[in-house]
Amino acid sequence: MHPMLQQIFYSFTLFFMSAISCLGQTYYAVHVQGKIYNKTAAQYLRCGDKVEHYDSLEFSSSANWAVLVGDKGNLFLQNPSLLESDAICYKVMQPIISSSSNTNNTKNIDNLQAYFEGEQFVFIGNDFHLTLNAEQYPLSDSLFLIYRYEYNERHITVKIPYTKQTLSFNPEVLYTYKGEKIPHQKTSNTSVYAFNAVDNMPYYAAKFNPIWLSDKLVKDELTVLKKVYLQQGKTLAQMNVDFFHYILDVYGKTDEAFLNQWISTHLK
């Protein structure tokens, strides 16, 4: 769970909806973490599943949780600690959408450390790209960027592919080393260095904790939100802002401009 979401979880644990107010409400699963069994429907909860207020959920672990969207468009966190053993409706938290104005732009980045901020950073799909300022990062055959991380007590470095001034962050490339497929979930201490082939020296540029989301996962989850938001009459611009904050709250910081571009090609 992203730290921001975790903080909101602890902050709002005591703010529940009453049984009367949630009668008749319908929810849709957006994100499911771990195994959650809907005993009423006799199936494990999956992204896109409809969940009624009277359904009974069984969590296989106290660490399991889910993000639900109500038919009124609000997002809620569902966790086993928020359920009573004989509950007839959900005890749900306040909407998790944050008011953060954290925004990135993929054009002409002149400071990678400021861009990543050393925090969790969400990469979407296999074609995540960003464009660097040519004055600060003049990419060439002799000056390029390398992606560095630790795995099984080894330091692994991979050249980041680029075209002109645009970097391409493709997990298939970055997590393949001498033919070995590296599970990115088991890596640590990820950083980026500028490498000067003339003096054969790396120069620190940034560090962060990468979160890799597949195109399918993001499309499935945002599609659930989009169906509800359309029923609420939201515009595309309004939905894009909500999509960005959803990714921010559930997974971590990402590039808003790239996400908007991704949405225009993947979420029609």
GUMARVEX-426280 format. One record per residue (C-alpha): residue number from 1; x, y, z. Coordinates in steps of 0.001 Angstrom, whole numbers, plus 500000, padded with zeros to 6 digits. Last residue first. Example, Ala and Ser with C-alpha at 12.3 -4.5 7.8 and 13.67 -1.06 7.14 Angstrom:
BEGIN
    i       X       Y       Z
    2  513670  498940  507140
    1  512300  495500  507800
REM end
This chain:
BEGIN
    i       X       Y       Z
  268  488834  504701  474685
  267  491410  504062  477406
  266  494672  503010  475771
  265  495645  505805  473376
  264  494277  508922  475094
  263  494890  507403  478529
  262  498611  506990  477817
  261  498910  510630  476804
  260  497168  511696  480003
  259  499458  509391  481989
  258  502528  510876  480284
  257  501437  514391  481209
  256  500689  513332  484788
  255  504061  511711  485352
  254  503832  509336  488295
  253  503899  509459  492082
  252  502662  506436  493979
  251  500504  503331  493810
  250  497090  503858  495425
  249  497094  507591  496070
  248  499036  508806  493032
  247  497374  506356  490656
  246  493947  507517  491856
  245  495058  511137  491756
  244  495966  510811  488088
  243  492711  509064  487248
  242  490745  511807  489023
  241  492502  514508  486985
  240  491894  512564  483782
  239  488231  512117  484706
  238  487721  515851  485071
  237  489318  516517  481681
  236  487212  513795  480056
  235  484062  515387  481450
  234  482118  513882  484316
  233  478458  513057  483813
  232  478151  510869  486910
  231  477359  507870  484724
  230  480569  508588  482846
  229  482424  508555  486169
  228  481143  505060  486953
  227  482255  503612  483630
  226  485555  505499  483835
  225  486411  504114  487262
  224  486067  500529  486092
  223  488062  501339  482953
  222  490777  502893  485122
  221  491336  499573  486883
  220  491413  497390  483785
  219  493555  499826  481803
  218  496093  500178  484613
  217  496428  496413  485025
  216  496558  495767  481283
  215  499234  498392  480582
  214  501417  496785  483235
  213  502443  498675  486343
  212  506064  498977  487473
  211  506780  500750  490763
  210  510303  502169  490914
  209  511813  503306  494243
  208  513883  506391  493506
  207  517413  507712  492979
  206  518764  510501  490805
  205  521664  511843  488715
  204  524951  510470  490073
  203  527900  510740  487685
  202  529438  507582  486207
  201  533028  507707  484921
  200  534699  506109  481888
  199  536613  509325  481107
  198  535334  509500  477532
  197  532385  507152  478112
  196  530727  509659  480416
  195  527868  507968  482227
  194  524980  509906  483724
  193  523657  507879  486617
  192  520203  506679  487605
  191  519340  504952  490864
  190  517551  501908  492258
  189  518520  500798  495740
  188  516567  497533  495653
  187  515574  494600  493437
  186  513237  491742  494282
  185  510117  493222  492673
  184  512140  493825  489494
  183  512468  490091  488909
  182  515699  489960  486831
  181  515635  488006  483570
  180  519159  486799  482769
  179  520422  487145  479194
  178  523458  489202  480206
  177  521172  491419  482308
  176  517483  491804  481538
  175  515641  494040  483967
  174  516175  497335  482171
  173  515258  495975  478762
  172  511999  494187  479566
  171  511265  496942  482086
  170  511197  499560  479297
  169  512051  503081  480424
  168  512685  504958  477176
  167  514652  508208  477401
  166  513988  511030  474953
  165  516777  513455  474009
  164  517634  512011  470569
  163  516214  508504  470899
  162  517121  506780  474136
  161  517693  503339  475636
  160  518806  503329  479293
  159  522116  501495  479617
  158  521952  498757  482228
  157  523803  498518  485536
  156  523586  495681  488038
  155  525148  495732  491498
  154  525008  492247  492982
  153  523972  491299  496513
  152  521091  489205  495157
  151  519833  492176  493140
  150  520949  495784  493472
  149  520036  498571  491069
  148  521505  500857  488411
  147  519977  502426  485281
  146  522522  504145  483048
  145  522287  507445  481246
  144  524261  508553  478209
  143  527332  510549  477246
  142  529769  509133  474673
  141  527244  507929  472106
  140  525216  511081  472757
  139  522808  512621  475235
  138  523280  516297  476116
  137  521759  516191  479633
  136  521703  519693  481128
  135  521729  521643  477880
  134  519664  519044  476011
  133  516809  519179  478523
  132  515540  515637  478894
  131  512462  514005  477407
  130  510564  511289  479231
  129  509387  507856  478216
  128  507280  505018  479550
  127  506873  502531  476728
  126  506650  499167  478458
  125  503582  499927  480567
  124  503207  502533  483310
  123  506148  503546  485488
  122  505202  504687  488987
  121  507754  506488  491132
  120  508227  505871  494815
  119  510359  508622  496256
  118  513851  510033  495658
  117  512375  513285  494334
  116  511923  511713  490870
  115  511795  515033  488994
  114  513995  516947  491447
  113  516723  514315  491066
  112  516226  514259  487309
  111  516851  517976  486909
  110  516478  519592  483477
  109  513396  517785  482223
  108  512553  519033  478747
  107  508934  517932  478406
  106  507543  515013  480413
  105  505666  517182  482868
  104  505117  516350  486494
  103  502279  517314  488787
  102  501792  517011  492526
  101  498669  519045  493284
  100  497658  516787  496153
   99  494013  516987  497166
   98  493826  513275  497782
   97  491302  510764  496486
   96  490798  508302  499331
   95  487102  509038  499837
   94  486208  508770  503537
   93  486353  505277  504855
   92  483906  502461  504509
   91  482107  500235  506953
   90  480389  498127  504428
   89  476914  496774  504860
   88  475150  493945  506626
   87  477942  493481  509144
   86  477819  490272  511173
   85  481540  489906  511789
   84  482011  493667  511656
   83  484159  495000  508863
   82  486616  497902  508817
   81  489490  495847  510251
   80  489155  493546  507242
   79  490020  496422  504872
   78  487945  498239  502272
   77  489184  501634  501085
   76  486648  503878  499439
   75  486385  505869  496239
   74  483410  508106  495504
   73  481619  507999  492151
   72  478017  507796  493281
   71  477855  504098  492337
   70  480602  503554  494852
   69  484168  502852  493828
   68  486031  500214  495791
   67  489714  499970  496682
   66  490648  496651  498213
   65  492639  495328  501130
   64  494588  492313  502266
   63  497129  492703  505096
   62  494775  491147  507649
   61  494985  487998  505571
   60  492599  485644  503753
   59  489881  488310  503840
   58  486267  487139  503712
   57  483658  489449  502262
   56  479918  489182  502885
   55  477641  490947  500411
   54  474829  493112  501819
   53  476116  496402  500395
   52  476416  494888  496939
   51  479736  494215  495230
   50  480072  494320  491452
   49  483321  492872  490146
   48  485498  495102  487930
   47  488844  494101  489442
   46  488486  490721  491080
   45  486974  489429  494310
   44  487187  485693  494799
   43  483970  483829  494140
   42  480903  482490  495926
   41  478784  485609  495209
   40  477697  485863  498846
   39  480997  484541  500165
   38  482966  487241  498341
   37  486519  486034  498937
   36  489393  488491  499203
   35  492835  487216  498222
   34  495628  489791  498054
   33  495338  493443  497043
   32  492272  494173  494920
   31  491997  497440  493000
   30  488847  498774  491334
   29  486105  496632  492862
   28  482683  498056  492096
   27  480201  499168  494745
   26  476435  499273  494907
   25  474426  501108  497528
   24  470982  499905  498539
   23  471561  500479  502236
   22  474676  502557  502741
   21  473122  505441  504646
   20  471157  503179  507001
   19  474141  501043  507922
   18  476082  504146  508911
   17  479101  505312  506978
   16  482341  505128  508880
   15  484904  507703  509953
   14  486951  506015  512664
   13  489616  504620  510358
   12  490102  508016  508741
   11  493647  508936  509674
   10  494945  505384  509661
    9  493768  504753  506117
    8  494808  508225  504930
    7  498344  507491  506101
    6  498301  504120  504393
    5  497083  505735  501180
    4  499955  508212  501305
    3  502397  505432  502175
    2  501346  503416  499072
    1  500000  500000  500000
REM end
